[in-house]
Each structure stands twice: as C-alpha cells, then as structure tokens.
Amino acid sequence: MSLQAKLNSLPFQPLLFIPRTVEELWQYASILCNNDSRKAGELALCYSAFAHHFDFDLGRVLMNTHVIQGKPCLNADGLAAVARSSGLIRFMRFTVLNDERCVYEMARVDEPEDVIHTYEFTIKDAEAAGHLNKAMWKKHRRSMMRVRALAAICRAVVPDAVSGVYSVDEMADSMDMSEQDRERIVAQSIGEEVSRAPRPQRAPQPSRAPQPSRAPQHTVEHVPQSQPPQHPSQHSAQPEPSEPSQPVQEIEEPLDTTPRQPRKLTPVRDFSTMGDLAKAIEHHGITRGEVNEVAQRLGANIAEMSSGDRGRFFYEWIFSAVIRRSRLQPNWWRDMGTAKPIIKSLRDEFPSLPLTANSRAVGHNLGNPMMWEALSTSAHFTGEKLEEARGLMSELLKDGGSQELMAKIARL
C-alpha cells in the first residue's frame, strides 16, 4: 500500500511534515527547529540521508537522527525502526539487560524458524573499548549497554536493511570531542537527561506584566550598552562571524606577567539572566566594553541567547584575556597558523595548561567550564604543584573533566 493510500485510510488527517519541494523542506525544518538555521540545515542533511526510511516524514527524521561533526547518523532506536520496517525481521527482543550485560535475539523471516541470532555486549567489552570513563557510561550504563547491543545486532543480522549504519552513541564514542559535547549528544539520542550539578533553588518569581516599548532588549541592565540591531534569523546557539575570518592573532594588550594571586571559582553556574553574566565578568575583572566588542565582532546578541548558550559564550570567548583581546573567529583553533601563537599565549596566561596540549585538545574544550575554572584556580601554582596540576589538566582535556578532578586541582 502506498503512503498516500495509508493516509487516506486513516479516520483522521494527521499533521505530517512531508515536504514536496526544497522550499517546503526548509520551511518545515525551520518550524521544527524553532528557526535555528544551523539545526534546520542539519535536519535537512539528515532528511536527504534517511527520509526514505521514515516515509519521508520530516518529524520522524528529527526524532531519530543527529549530525555529529558534519556526519548524519541514526540513533539506536531509529536504526532498529529501520530494521523492523524492512519486513525482514520475524522478531527482535532482549533477553538480558542489567549493568553487566545485554543480550539481544533476532530472527529473520527468510531463514528457518530454528535460526535465532544472538548478540551479547558486556561490561568487559565496554571496558576494553575505553568507554567506562565517559560520563554517559558512568551515569546510564544500562541504557548504553542496550543501545550498543541493539545497534550491533541490527547490523549483523539485517545488513541489507541498515547498510552498515552506525548509531549516534557509537559515532560519538569514536570521535574526538569534548566530554561535555559527547554527553549532550548521547543523552539526547538515548532519551536521557544530561545530569547537572545540584544548585540552590530560587524562590518562585512572579510573572512580570508586559512592559512598554523601550530600548532594545540587548541593552539589558548590566552588560551590553550598544549592539547593532539584528534580524531574528541571525541568532543561533553558536555565534557566527559577521564577516569572513581574518587571520589576525595579535594580542591587543600585553598580558600582566606579575606573580599571580589565587583565584576563586566563578560564582555563577546558570547564566540564565544578563545579571548572571555581569556578575561573572565583574568577578574576573572583565569590562563590559570588552564583552560588547567580542559580541559585536561575532554578530552575537547576548540577551537573546539561552542560558546554556550564554554560559558557553562566556567561557569560550570572554573568560580568557588572550582570546577576548584577539581578533579571532569561530573555529580559529583549526587553523594552525592562527592557533599556534594563541596556544602559546594561553600557556603564558594559564601556566598549568600542559605543554603537550595542542590546539585540537583546547579547541574541543573551549566551552567547557571545568577547563577554564581549573586553569584559573591553578594559574598561581609553581614548582611541583604546577607540574602536578599540568598532569591533572592533561586528564581533564582528554575526557572533559569531573567534579572529583576539579576538587583534586583545587586541593593542590
């Protein structure tokens, strides 16, 4: 039965996102991605790769796909859905699922009934692959065991349906990225929430009545005083350059080389308001003018960012004097000509940055608060303490860090 015939047979008309033209594809993708042009582009990429597996419904593609470093891939349950809809599977089920092992069974319709394929994934397999030190394997081991076994048995038993496709969690575990990004991507793909450190609960705030039209919202209270107006479509989670990248990496002001004093952790974790950002920059002695200059250069409207995006903006672009005073553009660390002198200057600013840390390791952790807070709190170390801090920082750069690792650095 054709897709249209299936729809006509339904007792109601469902709301489906089945684009008929490229223009409709972009229109629907923008709606589903809340007008985030980057995410809409990624969804369109996934649609071109996997739409035929999901009856060309853009909504189903959104729920079952992800783009990792430019590569579209399916989550494990989406891969299983493709296998089931192929008509090749008589049954698929797991018989064991715990923190130590997961066992799946599968049978094909074109094989004798007594042929049952079995695949087992154990904690020893995860350990051998180096997964157990990763955040999602620590927090959601059972879920990770399930999706890893599920994806593997689908590829092994019905390769004619899934064509060797690897799942989101498999791709993320095999790629070089920050642990923070890996946790976010994998958590979304398996339907788990990213765990956050508990923070004090705020008292309920009354809703504010509509305010009369005043100055643009991005001049809010504490931080930006002037930014050029922007079209809504220009706002995105990752600040985009307003002009082509410029290979300029000189530091506008010489860094203070006097002996450093101990620094305390940033007293802000949420960044939900402009006031939170103001508190953070004041704590580190950063001027509002510097923040505004960086935002204007990147074409970023800080007030319209989400809490998470505002926090990433602070750590990726503002926290380091070297970075905020250099005329850098996104992904500067990928260009060795630009990155080499910047990494050298970062090591002058934060001596505990390991001598072996390259631009790739730093680049993948630019938005990672743990890296910057650890570098800042250990900036005054010397001698053996400095060497020990560098060793701990090497661990942090590899896997994104942990509260325990931060505590070790703070106790030095």
C-alpha positions as CSV (number, residue, x, y, z in Angstrom):
1,M,0.0,0.0,0.0
2,S,1.4,3.4,-0.9
3,L,2.0,6.1,1.7
4,Q,-0.9,8.2,0.3
5,A,-3.2,5.2,0.4
6,K,-2.3,4.7,4.1
7,L,-3.0,8.3,4.9
8,N,-6.4,8.2,3.1
9,S,-7.4,5.1,5.1
10,L,-6.9,6.8,8.4
11,P,-10.1,8.0,10.3
12,F,-8.4,11.4,10.8
13,Q,-5.9,13.6,9.0
14,P,-2.6,13.6,10.9
15,L,-0.3,16.6,10.9
16,L,2.7,15.4,8.9
17,F,5.8,17.2,7.8
18,I,6.3,15.7,4.3
19,P,7.9,18.3,2.1
20,R,7.2,18.3,-1.6
21,T,9.8,20.8,-2.6
22,V,13.2,22.1,-1.4
23,E,11.4,25.3,-0.3
24,E,8.9,23.3,1.8
25,L,11.8,21.2,3.3
26,W,13.5,24.4,4.6
27,Q,10.2,25.8,5.8
28,Y,9.3,22.7,7.7
29,A,12.8,22.3,9.1
30,S,12.8,25.9,10.4
31,I,9.5,25.3,12.1
32,L,10.6,22.1,13.8
33,C,14.0,23.6,14.8
34,N,12.5,26.8,16.2
35,N,14.0,29.0,13.5
36,D,17.5,27.9,14.4
37,S,19.2,28.0,10.9
38,R,22.1,25.7,11.9
39,K,19.8,23.0,13.3
40,A,17.5,23.3,10.3
41,G,20.4,22.8,8.0
42,E,21.4,19.7,9.9
43,L,17.9,18.3,9.8
44,A,17.8,18.9,6.0
45,L,21.1,16.9,5.8
46,C,19.6,14.0,7.8
47,Y,16.4,14.1,5.7
48,S,18.4,13.7,2.5
49,A,20.2,10.6,4.0
50,F,17.4,8.9,5.9
51,A,13.9,10.2,4.8
52,H,13.1,7.1,2.7
53,H,13.3,5.0,5.9
54,F,10.7,7.1,7.7
55,D,8.0,7.5,5.0
56,F,9.6,10.9,4.2
57,D,8.1,12.4,7.4
58,L,10.5,15.1,8.5
59,G,9.2,14.9,12.1
60,R,10.2,11.3,12.4
61,V,13.6,12.0,10.9
62,L,14.1,14.7,13.5
63,M,13.3,12.3,16.3
64,N,15.7,9.6,15.1
65,T,18.7,11.3,13.7
66,H,21.6,13.5,14.7
67,V,24.6,15.2,13.0
68,I,28.0,14.7,14.5
69,Q,30.9,16.7,13.1
70,G,29.0,17.1,9.8
71,K,28.1,13.4,9.5
72,P,24.3,12.4,9.7
73,C,23.6,9.3,11.7
74,L,20.7,7.4,13.3
75,N,20.1,6.8,17.0
76,A,20.0,3.2,18.0
77,D,16.2,3.0,18.2
78,G,15.9,4.7,14.8
79,L,18.2,2.1,13.4
80,A,16.1,-0.6,14.9
81,A,13.0,1.1,13.5
82,V,14.6,0.9,10.0
83,A,15.3,-2.8,10.5
84,R,11.8,-3.6,11.7
85,S,10.1,-1.6,8.8
86,S,12.2,-3.5,6.3
87,G,9.9,-6.6,6.7
88,L,13.0,-8.8,7.1
89,I,12.6,-9.4,10.9
90,R,10.4,-12.0,12.4
91,F,11.2,-10.9,15.9
92,M,13.7,-8.8,17.8
93,R,14.0,-8.8,21.6
94,F,16.4,-8.5,24.5
95,T,16.6,-11.4,26.9
96,V,19.1,-10.0,29.4
97,L,19.5,-6.3,30.4
98,N,21.5,-5.2,33.5
99,D,24.5,-3.2,34.4
100,E,26.9,-6.1,33.5
101,R,25.5,-7.3,30.1
102,C,22.8,-7.0,27.5
103,V,21.7,-9.9,25.2
104,Y,19.6,-9.4,22.1
105,E,17.9,-12.1,20.0
106,M,16.7,-11.6,16.4
107,A,15.2,-13.9,13.7
108,R,14.7,-13.2,10.0
109,V,11.6,-14.1,8.1
110,D,13.6,-15.6,5.2
111,E,15.5,-18.1,7.4
112,P,14.3,-21.3,9.1
113,E,12.4,-20.8,12.3
114,D,15.0,-22.5,14.4
115,V,17.7,-20.0,13.3
116,I,17.9,-17.4,16.1
117,H,20.7,-14.9,16.1
118,T,22.1,-13.8,19.4
119,Y,24.4,-10.8,20.3
120,E,25.8,-10.0,23.7
121,F,27.5,-6.8,24.8
122,T,29.2,-6.9,28.3
123,I,30.8,-4.5,30.6
124,K,34.1,-6.1,29.7
125,D,33.5,-5.1,26.1
126,A,32.9,-1.5,27.2
127,E,36.0,-1.5,29.3
128,A,38.1,-2.9,26.5
129,A,36.9,-0.1,24.2
130,G,37.8,2.5,26.9
131,H,34.2,3.6,27.4
132,L,33.8,3.3,31.2
133,N,35.5,6.6,32.0
134,K,32.9,8.5,29.9
135,A,30.1,10.4,31.5
136,M,27.1,8.6,30.0
137,W,28.6,5.2,30.7
138,K,29.1,6.2,34.3
139,K,25.6,7.6,34.7
140,H,23.4,5.5,32.4
141,R,25.3,2.2,32.0
142,R,22.3,0.0,31.4
143,S,20.9,2.3,28.7
144,M,24.3,2.4,27.0
145,M,24.6,-1.4,27.1
146,R,21.2,-1.7,25.5
147,V,21.7,0.7,22.6
148,R,25.2,-0.7,21.9
149,A,23.9,-4.3,21.7
150,L,20.8,-3.2,19.7
151,A,22.8,-1.4,17.0
152,A,25.3,-4.2,16.7
153,I,22.7,-7.0,16.2
154,C,20.8,-4.9,13.6
155,R,24.0,-4.5,11.5
156,A,25.0,-8.2,11.9
157,V,21.6,-9.8,11.1
158,V,20.0,-7.4,8.6
159,P,22.8,-5.5,6.8
160,D,20.6,-5.4,3.7
161,A,18.3,-3.1,5.7
162,V,20.7,-0.9,7.6
163,S,23.7,-0.9,5.2
164,G,26.3,-0.7,7.9
165,V,24.9,2.4,9.5
166,Y,26.4,3.2,12.9
167,S,24.4,4.7,15.8
168,V,24.8,8.1,17.3
169,D,26.3,6.8,20.6
170,E,28.8,4.6,18.6
171,M,29.8,7.6,16.5
172,A,30.2,9.9,19.5
173,D,32.3,7.4,21.4
174,S,34.6,7.0,18.5
175,M,35.2,10.7,17.7
176,D,37.5,13.3,19.2
177,M,35.2,15.8,21.0
178,S,34.8,17.3,24.5
179,E,33.2,15.1,27.1
180,Q,30.5,17.8,27.5
181,D,29.5,17.6,23.9
182,R,29.6,13.8,23.9
183,E,27.3,13.6,26.9
184,R,24.8,16.1,25.4
185,I,24.7,14.2,22.1
186,V,24.4,10.7,23.5
187,A,21.9,11.7,26.2
188,Q,19.6,13.2,23.5
189,S,20.0,10.0,21.3
190,I,19.0,7.6,24.1
191,G,16.3,9.7,25.7
192,E,18.2,10.5,28.9
193,E,18.7,13.9,30.5
194,V,22.2,15.4,31.0
195,S,22.9,15.3,34.7
196,R,23.7,18.7,36.2
197,A,25.3,19.5,39.5
198,P,22.6,20.5,42.0
199,R,22.3,24.1,42.7
200,P,20.3,26.2,45.2
201,Q,16.7,26.6,44.4
202,R,15.4,30.0,43.8
203,A,12.2,31.3,45.3
204,P,9.3,31.4,42.7
205,Q,9.4,34.7,40.9
206,P,6.1,36.5,40.0
207,S,5.5,36.9,36.3
208,R,6.2,40.4,35.1
209,A,3.5,42.4,33.4
210,P,4.2,43.5,29.8
211,Q,6.5,46.5,29.7
212,P,6.1,49.5,27.4
213,S,8.4,49.6,24.5
214,R,11.8,50.8,25.5
215,A,15.4,50.5,24.3
216,P,16.3,47.2,22.5
217,Q,16.4,44.2,24.9
218,H,20.1,43.5,24.4
219,T,20.9,46.7,26.3
220,V,19.6,45.0,29.4
221,E,20.8,46.3,32.7
222,H,24.3,45.1,33.4
223,V,26.2,44.2,30.3
224,P,25.9,45.4,26.7
225,Q,25.3,49.1,26.3
226,S,25.3,49.1,22.5
227,Q,25.0,46.4,19.8
228,P,23.7,46.8,16.3
229,P,20.2,45.5,15.7
230,Q,20.0,42.1,14.2
231,H,17.4,40.1,12.3
232,P,16.0,37.2,14.3
233,S,17.3,34.7,11.8
234,Q,20.8,35.8,12.7
235,H,20.6,34.5,16.3
236,S,21.9,31.0,16.8
237,A,23.4,28.8,19.6
238,Q,26.9,29.2,18.2
239,P,27.9,32.8,17.4
240,E,28.6,33.2,13.7
241,P,31.1,35.6,12.3
242,S,29.6,38.7,10.7
243,E,32.4,38.9,8.1
244,P,35.0,36.5,6.7
245,S,37.6,35.1,9.1
246,Q,40.6,37.4,9.5
247,P,44.0,35.8,10.1
248,V,44.8,38.3,12.9
249,Q,46.0,36.8,16.2
250,E,48.0,39.6,17.8
251,I,47.1,40.4,21.4
252,E,45.9,43.9,21.6
253,E,47.3,44.5,25.1
254,P,50.3,42.8,26.8
255,L,49.3,40.4,29.5
256,D,50.2,41.1,33.1
257,T,53.3,39.0,33.9
258,T,53.4,39.9,37.6
259,P,53.1,36.9,40.1
260,R,49.5,35.7,40.0
261,Q,47.3,35.6,43.0
262,P,45.0,32.7,43.9
263,R,41.6,33.0,42.1
264,K,38.3,31.7,43.3
265,L,35.8,29.8,41.1
266,T,33.3,31.8,39.1
267,P,30.3,32.3,41.4
268,V,27.8,31.7,38.5
269,R,26.6,28.4,37.2
270,D,23.4,29.2,35.5
271,F,23.8,32.3,33.3
272,S,20.0,32.5,32.9
273,T,20.0,36.3,33.1
274,M,22.1,39.2,31.9
275,G,22.8,39.9,35.6
276,D,24.4,36.5,35.9
277,L,26.7,37.3,33.1
278,A,27.5,40.7,34.7
279,K,28.3,39.0,38.0
280,A,30.7,36.6,36.3
281,I,32.6,39.2,34.3
282,E,32.9,41.5,37.4
283,H,34.3,38.6,39.4
284,H,37.1,38.3,36.9
285,G,37.7,42.0,36.4
286,I,36.5,42.0,32.8
287,T,35.0,45.2,31.5
288,R,31.6,45.5,29.8
289,G,33.2,47.2,26.8
290,E,35.4,44.1,26.2
291,V,32.3,41.8,26.3
292,N,30.4,44.2,23.9
293,E,33.3,44.3,21.5
294,V,33.5,40.5,21.2
295,A,29.8,40.2,20.8
296,Q,29.7,42.8,18.0
297,R,32.6,41.2,16.2
298,L,30.9,37.8,16.3
299,G,27.4,39.2,15.4
300,A,26.0,37.8,18.7
301,N,23.0,39.1,20.6
302,I,23.8,38.0,24.1
303,A,20.3,38.9,25.6
304,E,18.6,36.5,23.2
305,M,20.8,33.6,23.9
306,S,19.6,30.7,26.1
307,S,21.1,30.1,29.5
308,G,23.4,27.4,28.1
309,D,24.5,29.4,25.1
310,R,25.2,32.5,27.2
311,G,27.4,30.3,29.5
312,R,29.3,28.9,26.5
313,F,29.8,32.4,25.1
314,F,31.3,33.5,28.4
315,Y,33.7,30.6,28.7
316,E,34.6,30.2,25.0
317,W,35.1,33.9,24.2
318,I,35.3,36.0,27.4
319,F,37.0,34.1,30.2
320,S,40.5,34.2,28.7
321,A,42.1,37.6,28.2
322,V,44.1,36.1,25.3
323,I,41.0,35.0,23.4
324,R,38.8,38.1,24.1
325,R,41.6,40.5,23.1
326,S,42.5,38.7,19.9
327,R,40.5,39.2,16.7
328,L,39.5,35.5,16.4
329,Q,36.6,34.0,14.6
330,P,34.8,30.7,15.4
331,N,36.9,27.5,14.9
332,W,40.1,29.6,15.0
333,W,41.8,26.6,16.6
334,R,41.5,24.6,13.3
335,D,43.9,26.9,11.6
336,M,47.5,26.1,12.7
337,G,48.8,29.5,11.6
338,T,46.3,31.2,13.9
339,A,46.2,28.7,16.7
340,K,50.0,28.3,17.4
341,P,50.6,31.7,18.8
342,I,47.3,31.7,20.6
343,I,48.0,28.5,22.4
344,K,51.5,29.8,23.3
345,S,49.8,33.0,24.8
346,L,47.2,30.9,26.6
347,R,50.1,28.9,28.2
348,D,51.6,32.3,29.4
349,E,48.2,33.3,30.8
350,F,47.5,29.9,32.4
351,P,50.8,28.1,33.2
352,S,49.0,24.9,34.2
353,L,48.0,24.3,30.5
354,P,50.0,21.2,29.7
355,L,53.0,21.7,27.4
356,T,51.6,18.7,25.3
357,A,48.2,20.3,24.9
358,N,47.6,21.1,21.2
359,S,45.1,23.4,19.6
360,R,42.7,20.5,18.9
361,A,42.6,19.5,22.6
362,V,42.0,23.1,23.6
363,G,39.5,23.8,20.8
364,H,37.3,20.9,21.8
365,N,37.1,22.2,25.4
366,L,36.6,25.9,24.7
367,G,33.1,25.9,26.0
368,N,33.9,23.6,28.9
369,P,33.7,25.5,32.2
370,M,35.8,22.8,34.0
371,M,38.8,23.5,31.8
372,W,38.8,27.3,32.3
373,E,38.0,27.1,36.1
374,A,40.8,24.6,36.7
375,L,43.3,26.7,34.7
376,S,42.3,29.8,36.5
377,T,42.4,28.4,40.1
378,S,45.8,26.8,39.4
379,A,47.3,29.8,37.5
380,H,49.5,30.8,40.5
381,F,51.0,27.4,41.1
382,T,54.7,26.9,40.8
383,G,57.2,24.1,41.2
384,E,55.9,20.6,42.0
385,K,52.3,21.9,42.4
386,L,52.4,23.3,38.9
387,E,53.7,20.0,37.4
388,E,51.0,18.1,39.3
389,A,48.3,20.5,38.1
390,R,49.5,20.0,34.5
391,G,49.2,16.3,34.8
392,L,45.6,16.6,36.1
393,M,44.8,19.1,33.3
394,S,46.0,16.6,30.8
395,E,43.4,14.1,32.1
396,L,40.7,16.9,32.0
397,L,41.5,17.8,28.4
398,K,41.1,14.1,27.3
399,D,37.6,13.4,28.8
400,G,36.1,16.8,29.7
401,G,36.8,16.5,33.4
402,S,34.8,15.7,36.5
403,Q,33.9,17.3,39.9
404,E,36.4,14.9,41.5
405,L,39.2,16.0,39.2
406,M,38.3,19.7,39.8
407,A,38.5,19.0,43.6
408,K,42.0,17.5,43.2
409,I,43.3,20.5,41.4
410,A,41.7,22.9,43.9
411,R,43.3,21.0,46.8
412,L,46.8,21.2,45.5
